[in-house]
């Protein structure tokens, strides 16, 4: 699940929380929307941290010179 998945979950949650005016007896759509927005933000932040960590790790490794001295 990457950055796009986090954004998608956040958008779906915002639609459920703020744009829908439907009342369902067996589920609270506002709470589901808030939970999806929180999960989307968390996934987005974790993906962003892992992406920057992976990117900095590639630049820090020195190439092997093949044994030539």
PQR file of N, CA, C, O and H, with PARSE charges and radii, in Angstrom:
ATOM      1  N   UNK A   1       0.856  -1.163   0.000 -0.4000 1.5000
ATOM      2  CA  UNK A   1       0.000   0.000   0.000 -0.0000 2.0000
ATOM      3  C   UNK A   1       0.904   1.228   0.000  0.5500 1.7000
ATOM      4  O   UNK A   1       1.707   1.432   0.911 -0.5500 1.4000
ATOM      5  N   UNK A   2       0.759   2.007  -1.004 -0.4000 1.5000
ATOM      6  CA  UNK A   2       1.652   3.137  -1.141 -0.0000 2.0000
ATOM      7  C   UNK A   2       0.982   4.464  -0.864  0.5500 1.7000
ATOM      8  O   UNK A   2      -0.051   4.555  -0.201 -0.5500 1.4000
ATOM      9  H   UNK A   2       0.107   1.841  -1.744  0.4000 1.0000
ATOM     10  N   UNK A   3       1.610   5.473  -1.395 -0.4000 1.5000
ATOM     11  CA  UNK A   3       1.130   6.829  -1.191 -0.0000 2.0000
ATOM     12  C   UNK A   3      -0.257   7.004  -1.817  0.5500 1.7000
ATOM     13  O   UNK A   3      -1.121   7.663  -1.238 -0.5500 1.4000
ATOM     14  H   UNK A   3       2.450   5.399  -1.934  0.4000 1.0000
ATOM     15  N   UNK A   4      -0.466   6.423  -2.981 -0.4000 1.5000
ATOM     16  CA  UNK A   4      -1.760   6.529  -3.654 -0.0000 2.0000
ATOM     17  C   UNK A   4      -2.888   5.873  -2.875  0.5500 1.7000
ATOM     18  O   UNK A   4      -4.011   6.378  -2.849 -0.5500 1.4000
ATOM     19  H   UNK A   4       0.236   5.887  -3.451  0.4000 1.0000
ATOM     20  N   UNK A   5      -2.589   4.758  -2.249 -0.4000 1.5000
ATOM     21  CA  UNK A   5      -3.613   4.085  -1.435 -0.0000 2.0000
ATOM     22  C   UNK A   5      -4.009   4.927  -0.232  0.5500 1.7000
ATOM     23  O   UNK A   5      -5.185   4.986   0.126 -0.5500 1.4000
ATOM     24  H   UNK A   5      -1.677   4.348  -2.270  0.4000 1.0000
ATOM     25  N   UNK A   6      -3.044   5.572   0.387 -0.4000 1.5000
ATOM     26  CA  UNK A   6      -3.341   6.440   1.519 -0.0000 2.0000
ATOM     27  C   UNK A   6      -4.204   7.622   1.113  0.5500 1.7000
ATOM     28  O   UNK A   6      -5.141   7.990   1.822 -0.5500 1.4000
ATOM     29  H   UNK A   6      -2.088   5.524   0.096  0.4000 1.0000
ATOM     30  N   UNK A   7      -3.885   8.215  -0.034 -0.4000 1.5000
ATOM     31  CA  UNK A   7      -4.687   9.339  -0.530 -0.0000 2.0000
ATOM     32  C   UNK A   7      -6.094   8.879  -0.874  0.5500 1.7000
ATOM     33  O   UNK A   7      -7.067   9.574  -0.580 -0.5500 1.4000
ATOM     34  H   UNK A   7      -3.124   7.916  -0.610  0.4000 1.0000
ATOM     35  N   UNK A   8      -6.206   7.703  -1.498 -0.4000 1.5000
ATOM     36  CA  UNK A   8      -7.529   7.180  -1.866 -0.0000 2.0000
ATOM     37  C   UNK A   8      -8.383   6.918  -0.626  0.5500 1.7000
ATOM     38  O   UNK A   8      -9.564   7.265  -0.607 -0.5500 1.4000
ATOM     39  H   UNK A   8      -5.416   7.138  -1.736  0.4000 1.0000
ATOM     40  N   UNK A   9      -7.801   6.312   0.404 -0.4000 1.5000
ATOM     41  CA  UNK A   9      -8.557   6.069   1.633 -0.0000 2.0000
ATOM     42  C   UNK A   9      -8.995   7.379   2.284  0.5500 1.7000
ATOM     43  O   UNK A   9     -10.115   7.487   2.783 -0.5500 1.4000
ATOM     44  H   UNK A   9      -6.842   6.030   0.389  0.4000 1.0000
ATOM     45  N   UNK A  10      -8.111   8.368   2.277 -0.4000 1.5000
ATOM     46  CA  UNK A  10      -8.452   9.657   2.867 -0.0000 2.0000
ATOM     47  C   UNK A  10      -9.611  10.311   2.124  0.5500 1.7000
ATOM     48  O   UNK A  10     -10.522  10.854   2.748 -0.5500 1.4000
ATOM     49  H   UNK A  10      -7.201   8.280   1.871  0.4000 1.0000
ATOM     50  N   UNK A  11      -9.582  10.262   0.792 -0.4000 1.5000
ATOM     51  CA  UNK A  11     -10.648  10.877  -0.016 -0.0000 2.0000
ATOM     52  C   UNK A  11     -11.977  10.150   0.194  0.5500 1.7000
ATOM     53  O   UNK A  11     -13.017  10.791   0.347 -0.5500 1.4000
ATOM     54  H   UNK A  11      -8.842   9.820   0.284  0.4000 1.0000
ATOM     55  N   UNK A  12     -11.947   8.828   0.202 -0.4000 1.5000
ATOM     56  CA  UNK A  12     -13.183   8.066   0.423 -0.0000 2.0000
ATOM     57  C   UNK A  12     -13.747   8.365   1.814  0.5500 1.7000
ATOM     58  O   UNK A  12     -14.958   8.514   1.982 -0.5500 1.4000
ATOM     59  H   UNK A  12     -11.102   8.307   0.078  0.4000 1.0000
ATOM     60  N   UNK A  13     -12.864   8.452   2.802 -0.4000 1.5000
ATOM     61  CA  UNK A  13     -13.313   8.790   4.147 -0.0000 2.0000
ATOM     62  C   UNK A  13     -13.909  10.181   4.233  0.5500 1.7000
ATOM     63  O   UNK A  13     -14.907  10.388   4.922 -0.5500 1.4000
ATOM     64  H   UNK A  13     -11.881   8.331   2.666  0.4000 1.0000
ATOM     65  N   UNK A  14     -13.298  11.149   3.531 -0.4000 1.5000
ATOM     66  CA  UNK A  14     -13.835  12.509   3.532 -0.0000 2.0000
ATOM     67  C   UNK A  14     -15.201  12.568   2.859  0.5500 1.7000
ATOM     68  O   UNK A  14     -16.080  13.312   3.294 -0.5500 1.4000
ATOM     69  H   UNK A  14     -12.487  10.981   2.971  0.4000 1.0000
ATOM     70  N   UNK A  15     -15.379  11.794   1.813 -0.4000 1.5000
ATOM     71  CA  UNK A  15     -16.688  11.746   1.152 -0.0000 2.0000
ATOM     72  C   UNK A  15     -17.738  11.172   2.097  0.5500 1.7000
ATOM     73  O   UNK A  15     -18.845  11.700   2.201 -0.5500 1.4000
ATOM     74  H   UNK A  15     -14.666  11.189   1.460  0.4000 1.0000
ATOM     75  N   UNK A  16     -17.383  10.085   2.787 -0.4000 1.5000
ATOM     76  CA  UNK A  16     -18.338   9.483   3.727 -0.0000 2.0000
ATOM     77  C   UNK A  16     -18.644  10.409   4.899  0.5500 1.7000
ATOM     78  O   UNK A  16     -19.784  10.467   5.361 -0.5500 1.4000
ATOM     79  H   UNK A  16     -16.484   9.655   2.702  0.4000 1.0000
ATOM     80  N   UNK A  17     -17.638  11.132   5.383 -0.4000 1.5000
ATOM     81  CA  UNK A  17     -17.836  11.957   6.574 -0.0000 2.0000
ATOM     82  C   UNK A  17     -18.538  13.274   6.268  0.5500 1.7000
ATOM     83  O   UNK A  17     -19.367  13.724   7.060 -0.5500 1.4000
ATOM     84  H   UNK A  17     -16.712  11.084   5.008  0.4000 1.0000
ATOM     85  N   UNK A  18     -18.227  13.898   5.142 -0.4000 1.5000
ATOM     86  CA  UNK A  18     -18.705  15.263   4.909 -0.0000 2.0000
ATOM     87  C   UNK A  18     -19.714  15.405   3.769  0.5500 1.7000
ATOM     88  O   UNK A  18     -20.543  16.314   3.810 -0.5500 1.4000
ATOM     89  H   UNK A  18     -17.554  13.533   4.498  0.4000 1.0000
ATOM     90  N   UNK A  19     -19.672  14.543   2.758 -0.4000 1.5000
ATOM     91  CA  UNK A  19     -20.501  14.764   1.580 -0.0000 2.0000
ATOM     92  C   UNK A  19     -21.792  13.955   1.591  0.5500 1.7000
ATOM     93  O   UNK A  19     -22.772  14.364   0.968 -0.5500 1.4000
ATOM     94  H   UNK A  19     -18.998  13.805   2.725  0.4000 1.0000
ATOM     95  N   UNK A  20     -21.818  12.834   2.273 -0.4000 1.5000
ATOM     96  CA  UNK A  20     -23.005  11.992   2.276 -0.0000 2.0000
ATOM     97  C   UNK A  20     -23.945  12.407   3.395  0.5500 1.7000
ATOM     98  O   UNK A  20     -23.522  12.605   4.534 -0.5500 1.4000
ATOM     99  H   UNK A  20     -21.022  12.502   2.779  0.4000 1.0000
ATOM    100  N   UNK A  21     -25.205  12.536   3.068 -0.4000 1.5000
ATOM    101  CA  UNK A  21     -26.234  12.848   4.065 -0.0000 2.0000
ATOM    102  C   UNK A  21     -27.234  11.695   4.165  0.5500 1.7000
ATOM    103  O   UNK A  21     -28.447  11.897   4.122 -0.5500 1.4000
ATOM    104  H   UNK A  21     -25.549  12.375   2.142  0.4000 1.0000
ATOM    105  N   UNK A  22     -26.694  10.490   4.297 -0.4000 1.5000
ATOM    106  CA  UNK A  22     -27.517   9.286   4.360 -0.0000 2.0000
ATOM    107  C   UNK A  22     -27.456   8.747   5.780  0.5500 1.7000
ATOM    108  O   UNK A  22     -26.376   8.630   6.358 -0.5500 1.4000
ATOM    109  H   UNK A  22     -25.709  10.326   4.332  0.4000 1.0000
ATOM    110  N   UNK A  23     -28.598   8.424   6.334 -0.4000 1.5000
ATOM    111  CA  UNK A  23     -28.670   7.828   7.664 -0.0000 2.0000
ATOM    112  C   UNK A  23     -28.962   6.343   7.520  0.5500 1.7000
ATOM    113  O   UNK A  23     -29.965   5.951   6.924 -0.5500 1.4000
ATOM    114  H   UNK A  23     -29.475   8.519   5.864  0.4000 1.0000
ATOM    115  N   UNK A  24     -28.079   5.525   8.069 -0.4000 1.5000
ATOM    116  CA  UNK A  24     -28.251   4.084   8.056 -0.0000 2.0000
ATOM    117  C   UNK A  24     -28.314   3.638   9.512  0.5500 1.7000
ATOM    118  O   UNK A  24     -27.512   4.077  10.336 -0.5500 1.4000
ATOM    119  H   UNK A  24     -27.264   5.843   8.553  0.4000 1.0000
ATOM    120  N   UNK A  25     -29.265   2.768   9.827 -0.4000 1.5000
ATOM    121  CA  UNK A  25     -29.471   2.360  11.214 -0.0000 2.0000
ATOM    122  C   UNK A  25     -28.351   1.474  11.748  0.5500 1.7000
ATOM    123  O   UNK A  25     -28.030   1.549  12.934 -0.5500 1.4000
ATOM    124  H   UNK A  25     -29.917   2.411   9.157  0.4000 1.0000
ATOM    125  N   UNK A  26     -27.757   0.651  10.918 -0.4000 1.5000
ATOM    126  CA  UNK A  26     -26.831  -0.354  11.404 -0.0000 2.0000
ATOM    127  C   UNK A  26     -25.367   0.087  11.366  0.5500 1.7000
ATOM    128  O   UNK A  26     -24.504  -0.663  11.823 -0.5500 1.4000
ATOM    129  H   UNK A  26     -28.018   0.590   9.955  0.4000 1.0000
ATOM    130  N   UNK A  27     -25.050   1.290  10.832 -0.4000 1.5000
ATOM    131  CA  UNK A  27     -23.666   1.762  10.803 -0.0000 2.0000
ATOM    132  C   UNK A  27     -23.648   3.286  10.820  0.5500 1.7000
ATOM    133  O   UNK A  27     -24.523   3.932  10.242 -0.5500 1.4000
ATOM    134  H   UNK A  27     -25.751   1.899  10.461  0.4000 1.0000
ATOM    135  N   UNK A  28     -22.662   3.845  11.475 -0.4000 1.5000
ATOM    136  CA  UNK A  28     -22.483   5.293  11.522 -0.0000 2.0000
ATOM    137  C   UNK A  28     -21.472   5.674  10.437  0.5500 1.7000
ATOM    138  O   UNK A  28     -20.269   5.482  10.613 -0.5500 1.4000
ATOM    139  H   UNK A  28     -21.952   3.321  11.944  0.4000 1.0000
ATOM    140  N   UNK A  29     -21.954   6.208   9.329 -0.4000 1.5000
ATOM    141  CA  UNK A  29     -21.087   6.513   8.194 -0.0000 2.0000
ATOM    142  C   UNK A  29     -20.108   7.640   8.500  0.5500 1.7000
ATOM    143  O   UNK A  29     -19.023   7.683   7.920 -0.5500 1.4000
ATOM    144  H   UNK A  29     -22.931   6.365   9.186  0.4000 1.0000
ATOM    145  N   UNK A  30     -20.467   8.547   9.396 -0.4000 1.5000
ATOM    146  CA  UNK A  30     -19.533   9.601   9.773 -0.0000 2.0000
ATOM    147  C   UNK A  30     -18.310   9.011  10.476  0.5500 1.7000
ATOM    148  O   UNK A  30     -17.179   9.402  10.187 -0.5500 1.4000
ATOM    149  H   UNK A  30     -21.349   8.512   9.867  0.4000 1.0000
ATOM    150  N   UNK A  31     -18.532   8.082  11.385 -0.4000 1.5000
ATOM    151  CA  UNK A  31     -17.416   7.465  12.105 -0.0000 2.0000
ATOM    152  C   UNK A  31     -16.558   6.631  11.161  0.5500 1.7000
ATOM    153  O   UNK A  31     -15.331   6.654  11.261 -0.5500 1.4000
ATOM    154  H   UNK A  31     -19.451   7.765  11.619  0.4000 1.0000
ATOM    155  N   UNK A  32     -17.178   5.906  10.258 -0.4000 1.5000
ATOM    156  CA  UNK A  32     -16.422   5.136   9.272 -0.0000 2.0000
ATOM    157  C   UNK A  32     -15.577   6.072   8.411  0.5500 1.7000
ATOM    158  O   UNK A  32     -14.430   5.761   8.090 -0.5500 1.4000
ATOM    159  H   UNK A  32     -18.175   5.888  10.177  0.4000 1.0000
ATOM    160  N   UNK A  33     -16.142   7.210   8.042 -0.4000 1.5000
ATOM    161  CA  UNK A  33     -15.398   8.188   7.262 -0.0000 2.0000
ATOM    162  C   UNK A  33     -14.198   8.733   8.012  0.5500 1.7000
ATOM    163  O   UNK A  33     -13.114   8.865   7.443 -0.5500 1.4000
ATOM    164  H   UNK A  33     -17.074   7.462   8.303  0.4000 1.0000
ATOM    165  N   UNK A  34     -14.384   9.054   9.297 -0.4000 1.5000
ATOM    166  CA  UNK A  34     -13.266   9.545  10.104 -0.0000 2.0000
ATOM    167  C   UNK A  34     -12.187   8.479  10.275  0.5500 1.7000
ATOM    168  O   UNK A  34     -10.997   8.790  10.239 -0.5500 1.4000
ATOM    169  H   UNK A  34     -15.264   8.947   9.759  0.4000 1.0000
ATOM    170  N   UNK A  35     -12.598   7.218  10.463 -0.4000 1.5000
ATOM    171  CA  UNK A  35     -11.627   6.139  10.583 -0.0000 2.0000
ATOM    172  C   UNK A  35     -10.838   5.949   9.290  0.5500 1.7000
ATOM    173  O   UNK A  35      -9.625   5.746   9.324 -0.5500 1.4000
ATOM    174  H   UNK A  35     -13.565   6.965  10.492  0.4000 1.0000
ATOM    175  N   UNK A  36     -11.526   6.014   8.152 -0.4000 1.5000
ATOM    176  CA  UNK A  36     -10.833   5.883   6.868 -0.0000 2.0000
ATOM    177  C   UNK A  36      -9.885   7.058   6.624  0.5500 1.7000
ATOM    178  O   UNK A  36      -8.802   6.874   6.067 -0.5500 1.4000
ATOM    179  H   UNK A  36     -12.512   6.179   8.124  0.4000 1.0000
ATOM    180  N   UNK A  37     -10.279   8.249   7.031 -0.4000 1.5000
ATOM    181  CA  UNK A  37      -9.399   9.409   6.878 -0.0000 2.0000
ATOM    182  C   UNK A  37      -8.152   9.247   7.744  0.5500 1.7000
ATOM    183  O   UNK A  37      -7.048   9.560   7.300 -0.5500 1.4000
ATOM    184  H   UNK A  37     -11.159   8.399   7.483  0.4000 1.0000
ATOM    185  N   UNK A  38      -8.315   8.766   8.962 -0.4000 1.5000
ATOM    186  CA  UNK A  38      -7.159   8.533   9.830 -0.0000 2.0000
ATOM    187  C   UNK A  38      -6.239   7.451   9.287  0.5500 1.7000
ATOM    188  O   UNK A  38      -5.017   7.596   9.301 -0.5500 1.4000
ATOM    189  H   UNK A  38      -9.213   8.512   9.323  0.4000 1.0000
ATOM    190  N   UNK A  39      -6.837   6.364   8.809 -0.4000 1.5000
ATOM    191  CA  UNK A  39      -6.028   5.286   8.239 -0.0000 2.0000
ATOM    192  C   UNK A  39      -5.301   5.750   6.984  0.5500 1.7000
ATOM    193  O   UNK A  39      -4.140   5.402   6.770 -0.5500 1.4000
ATOM    194  H   UNK A  39      -7.830   6.247   8.797  0.4000 1.0000
ATOM    195  N   UNK A  40      -5.982   6.533   6.159 -0.4000 1.5000
ATOM    196  CA  UNK A  40      -5.347   7.046   4.950 -0.0000 2.0000
ATOM    197  C   UNK A  40      -4.188   7.969   5.263  0.5500 1.7000
ATOM    198  O   UNK A  40      -3.145   7.893   4.614 -0.5500 1.4000
ATOM    199  H   UNK A  40      -6.925   6.816   6.333  0.4000 1.0000
ATOM    200  N   UNK A  41      -4.352   8.839   6.244 -0.4000 1.5000
ATOM    201  CA  UNK A  41      -3.263   9.736   6.631 -0.0000 2.0000
ATOM    202  C   UNK A  41      -2.093   8.950   7.203  0.5500 1.7000
ATOM    203  O   UNK A  41      -0.937   9.264   6.918 -0.5500 1.4000
ATOM    204  H   UNK A  41      -5.200   8.901   6.771  0.4000 1.0000
ATOM    205  N   UNK A  42      -2.380   7.926   8.010 -0.4000 1.5000
ATOM    206  CA  UNK A  42      -1.323   7.109   8.585 -0.0000 2.0000
ATOM    207  C   UNK A  42      -0.561   6.339   7.507  0.5500 1.7000
ATOM    208  O   UNK A  42       0.669   6.296   7.536 -0.5500 1.4000
ATOM    209  H   UNK A  42      -3.319   7.671   8.241  0.4000 1.0000
ATOM    210  N   UNK A  43      -1.267   5.737   6.569 -0.4000 1.5000
ATOM    211  CA  UNK A  43      -0.626   5.007   5.480 -0.0000 2.0000
ATOM    212  C   UNK A  43       0.200   5.952   4.615  0.5500 1.7000
ATOM    213  O   UNK A  43       1.296   5.601   4.180 -0.5500 1.4000
ATOM    214  H   UNK A  43      -2.266   5.771   6.546  0.4000 1.0000
ATOM    215  N   UNK A  44      -0.323   7.147   4.367 -0.4000 1.5000
ATOM    216  CA  UNK A  44       0.418   8.126   3.580 -0.0000 2.0000
ATOM    217  C   UNK A  44       1.726   8.507   4.272  0.5500 1.7000
ATOM    218  O   UNK A  44       2.774   8.544   3.627 -0.5500 1.4000
ATOM    219  H   UNK A  44      -1.214   7.432   4.721  0.4000 1.0000
ATOM    220  N   UNK A  45       1.679   8.788   5.565 -0.4000 1.5000
ATOM    221  CA  UNK A  45       2.882   9.181   6.297 -0.0000 2.0000
ATOM    222  C   UNK A  45       3.898   8.047   6.377  0.5500 1.7000
ATOM    223  O   UNK A  45       5.092   8.275   6.187 -0.5500 1.4000
ATOM    224  H   UNK A  45       0.828   8.758   6.089  0.4000 1.0000
ATOM    225  N   UNK A  46       3.443   6.834   6.653 -0.4000 1.5000
ATOM    226  CA  UNK A  46       4.361   5.693   6.719 -0.0000 2.0000
ATOM    227  C   UNK A  46       5.007   5.446   5.366  0.5500 1.7000
ATOM    228  O   UNK A  46       6.209   5.190   5.296 -0.5500 1.4000
ATOM    229  H   UNK A  46       2.473   6.648   6.807  0.4000 1.0000
ATOM    230  N   UNK A  47       4.234   5.517   4.293 -0.4000 1.5000
ATOM    231  CA  UNK A  47       4.790   5.321   2.952 -0.0000 2.0000
ATOM    232  C   UNK A  47       5.796   6.407   2.611  0.5500 1.7000
ATOM    233  O   UNK A  47       6.829   6.129   2.002 -0.5500 1.4000
ATOM    234  H   UNK A  47       3.258   5.724   4.350  0.4000 1.0000
ATOM    235  N   UNK A  48       5.505   7.635   2.997 -0.4000 1.5000
ATOM    236  CA  UNK A  48       6.422   8.737   2.730 -0.0000 2.0000
ATOM    237  C   UNK A  48       7.727   8.561   3.503  0.5500 1.7000
ATOM    238  O   UNK A  48       8.802   8.809   2.957 -0.5500 1.4000
ATOM    239  H   UNK A  48       4.666   7.862   3.492  0.4000 1.0000
ATOM    240  N   UNK A  49       7.649   8.138   4.761 -0.4000 1.5000
ATOM    241  CA  UNK A  49       8.853   7.914   5.563 -0.0000 2.0000
ATOM    242  C   UNK A  49       9.680   6.773   4.979  0.5500 1.7000
ATOM    243  O   UNK A  49      10.900   6.891   4.862 -0.5500 1.4000
ATOM    244  H   UNK A  49       6.775   7.937   5.204  0.4000 1.0000
ATOM    245  N   UNK A  50       9.033   5.675   4.612 -0.4000 1.5000
ATOM    246  CA  UNK A  50       9.760   4.554   4.036 -0.0000 2.0000
ATOM    247  C   UNK A  50      10.374   4.916   2.690  0.5500 1.7000
ATOM    248  O   UNK A  50      11.471   4.458   2.371 -0.5500 1.4000
ATOM    249  H   UNK A  50       8.042   5.579   4.707  0.4000 1.0000
ATOM    250  N   UNK A  51       9.693   5.718   1.908 -0.4000 1.5000
ATOM    251  CA  UNK A  51      10.218   6.139   0.615 -0.0000 2.0000
ATOM    252  C   UNK A  51      11.464   6.999   0.778  0.5500 1.7000
ATOM    253  O   UNK A  51      12.441   6.815   0.053 -0.5500 1.4000
ATOM    254  H   UNK A  51       8.802   6.090   2.167  0.4000 1.0000
ATOM    255  N   UNK A  52      11.441   7.938   1.725 -0.4000 1.5000
ATOM    256  CA  UNK A  52      12.606   8.798   1.921 -0.0000 2.0000
ATOM    257  C   UNK A  52      13.756   8.018   2.552  0.5500 1.7000
ATOM    258  O   UNK A  52      14.919   8.282   2.245 -0.5500 1.4000
ATOM    259  H   UNK A  52      10.648   8.088   2.314  0.4000 1.0000
ATOM    260  N   UNK A  53      13.449   7.064   3.429 -0.4000 1.5000
ATOM    261  CA  UNK A  53      14.502   6.251   4.040 -0.0000 2.0000
ATOM    262  C   UNK A  53      15.164   5.362   2.982  0.5500 1.7000
ATOM    263  O   UNK A  53      16.387   5.224   2.972 -0.5500 1.4000
ATOM    264  H   UNK A  53      12.505   6.850   3.678  0.4000 1.0000
ATOM    265  N   UNK A  54      14.371   4.760   2.094 -0.4000 1.5000
ATOM    266  CA  UNK A  54      14.901   3.912   1.040 -0.0000 2.0000
ATOM    267  C   UNK A  54      15.742   4.734   0.066  0.5500 1.7000
ATOM    268  O   UNK A  54      16.777   4.274  -0.417 -0.5500 1.4000
ATOM    269  H   UNK A  54      13.377   4.873   2.102  0.4000 1.0000
ATOM    270  N   UNK A  55      15.288   5.947  -0.214 -0.4000 1.5000
ATOM    271  CA  UNK A  55      15.998   6.815  -1.135 -0.0000 2.0000
ATOM    272  C   UNK A  55      17.342   7.264  -0.562  0.5500 1.7000
ATOM    273  O   UNK A  55      18.327   7.318  -1.297 -0.5500 1.4000
ATOM    274  H   UNK A  55      14.448   6.321   0.179  0.4000 1.0000
ATOM    275  N   UNK A  56      17.407   7.586   0.725 -0.4000 1.5000
ATOM    276  CA  UNK A  56      18.661   8.016   1.331 -0.0000 2.0000
ATOM    277  C   UNK A  56      19.619   6.844   1.524  0.5500 1.7000
ATOM    278  O   UNK A  56      20.834   7.042   1.514 -0.5500 1.4000
ATOM    279  H   UNK A  56      16.606   7.542   1.322  0.4000 1.0000
ATOM    280  N   UNK A  57      19.101   5.628   1.700 -0.4000 1.5000
ATOM    281  CA  UNK A  57      19.963   4.470   1.877 -0.0000 2.0000
ATOM    282  C   UNK A  57      20.700   4.133   0.584  0.5500 1.7000
ATOM    283  O   UNK A  57      21.830   3.649   0.633 -0.5500 1.4000
ATOM    284  H   UNK A  57      18.114   5.467   1.708  0.4000 1.0000
ATOM    285  N   UNK A  58      20.088   4.378  -0.559 -0.4000 1.5000
ATOM    286  CA  UNK A  58      20.745   4.095  -1.832 -0.0000 2.0000
ATOM    287  C   UNK A  58      21.934   5.021  -2.057  0.5500 1.7000
ATOM    288  O   UNK A  58      22.961   4.589  -2.581 -0.5500 1.4000
ATOM    289  H   UNK A  58      19.170   4.772  -0.598  0.4000 1.0000
ATOM    290  N   UNK A  59      21.812   6.270  -1.673 -0.4000 1.5000
ATOM    291  CA  UNK A  59      22.890   7.219  -1.897 -0.0000 2.0000
ATOM    292  C   UNK A  59      24.031   7.064  -0.914  0.5500 1.7000
ATOM    293  O   UNK A  59      25.128   7.552  -1.185 -0.5500 1.4000
ATOM    294  H   UNK A  59      20.978   6.620  -1.248  0.4000 1.0000
ATOM    295  N   UNK A  60      23.823   6.405   0.219 -0.4000 1.5000
ATOM    296  CA  UNK A  60      24.850   6.300   1.247 -0.0000 2.0000
ATOM    297  C   UNK A  60      25.793   5.123   1.020  0.5500 1.7000
ATOM    298  O   UNK A  60      26.870   5.083   1.615 -0.5500 1.4000
ATOM    299  H   UNK A  60      22.932   6.009   0.440  0.4000 1.0000
ATOM    300  N   UNK A  61      25.415   4.157   0.171 -0.4000 1.5000
ATOM    301  CA  UNK A  61      26.228   2.981  -0.038 -0.0000 2.0000
ATOM    302  C   UNK A  61      27.336   3.310  -1.034  0.5500 1.7000
ATOM    303  O   UNK A  61      27.077   3.836  -2.117 -0.5500 1.4000
ATOM    304  H   UNK A  61      24.540   4.189  -0.312  0.4000 1.0000
ATOM    305  N   UNK A  62      28.583   2.991  -0.650 -0.4000 1.5000
ATOM    306  CA  UNK A  62      29.713   3.204  -1.553 -0.0000 2.0000
ATOM    307  C   UNK A  62      29.829   2.049  -2.519  0.5500 1.7000
ATOM    308  O   UNK A  62      29.631   0.898  -2.129 -0.5500 1.4000
ATOM    309  H   UNK A  62      28.793   2.564   0.229  0.4000 1.0000
ATOM    310  N   UNK A  63      30.144   2.325  -3.762 -0.4000 1.5000
ATOM    311  CA  UNK A  63      30.292   1.220  -4.728 -0.0000 2.0000
ATOM    312  C   UNK A  63      31.553   0.424  -4.437  0.5500 1.7000
ATOM    313  O   UNK A  63      32.548   0.957  -3.943 -0.5500 1.4000
ATOM    314  H   UNK A  63      30.305   3.259  -4.079  0.4000 1.0000
ATOM    315  N   UNK A  64      31.490  -0.849  -4.751 -0.4000 1.5000
ATOM    316  CA  UNK A  64      32.642  -1.733  -4.580 -0.0000 2.0000
ATOM    317  C   UNK A  64      33.580  -1.520  -5.756  0.5500 1.7000
ATOM    318  O   UNK A  64      33.137  -1.484  -6.904 -0.5500 1.4000
ATOM    319  H   UNK A  64      30.682  -1.281  -5.151  0.4000 1.0000
ATOM    320  N   UNK A  65      34.885  -1.378  -5.480 -0.4000 1.5000
ATOM    321  CA  UNK A  65      35.811  -1.065  -6.577 -0.0000 2.0000
ATOM    322  C   UNK A  65      36.375  -2.312  -7.233  0.5500 1.7000
ATOM    323  O   UNK A  65      37.321  -2.210  -8.015 -0.5500 1.4000
ATOM    324  H   UNK A  65      35.244  -1.407  -4.547  0.4000 1.0000
ATOM    325  N   UNK A  66      35.840  -3.459  -6.949 -0.4000 1.5000
ATOM    326  CA  UNK A  66      36.214  -4.665  -7.681 -0.0000 2.0000
ATOM    327  C   UNK A  66      37.525  -5.294  -7.229  0.5500 1.7000
ATOM    328  O   UNK A  66      38.038  -6.162  -7.935 -0.5500 1.4000
ATOM    329  H   UNK A  66      35.072  -3.542  -6.314  0.4000 1.0000
ATOM    330  N   UNK A  67      38.079  -4.916  -6.123 -0.4000 1.5000
ATOM    331  CA  UNK A  67      39.291  -5.517  -5.611 -0.0000 2.0000
ATOM    332  C   UNK A  67      40.568  -4.915  -6.157  0.5500 1.7000
ATOM    333  O   UNK A  67      41.645  -5.413  -5.830 -0.5500 1.4000
ATOM    334  H   UNK A  67      37.662  -4.211  -5.549  0.4000 1.0000
ATOM    335  N   UNK A  68      40.511  -3.885  -6.960 -0.4000 1.5000
ATOM    336  CA  UNK A  68      41.710  -3.232  -7.474 -0.0000 2.0000
ATOM    337  C   UNK A  68      42.316  -2.335  -6.418  0.5500 1.7000
ATOM    338  O   UNK A  68      41.609  -1.535  -5.805 -0.5500 1.4000
ATOM    339  H   UNK A  68      39.636  -3.480  -7.226  0.4000 1.0000
ATOM    340  N   UNK A  69      43.609  -2.455  -6.197 -0.4000 1.5000
ATOM    341  CA  UNK A  69      44.241  -1.633  -5.168 -0.0000 2.0000
ATOM    342  C   UNK A  69      45.345  -0.793  -5.742  0.5500 1.7000
ATOM    343  O   UNK A  69      45.988  -0.037  -5.014 -0.5500 1.4000
ATOM    344  H   UNK A  69      44.183  -3.105  -6.695  0.4000 1.0000
TER
END
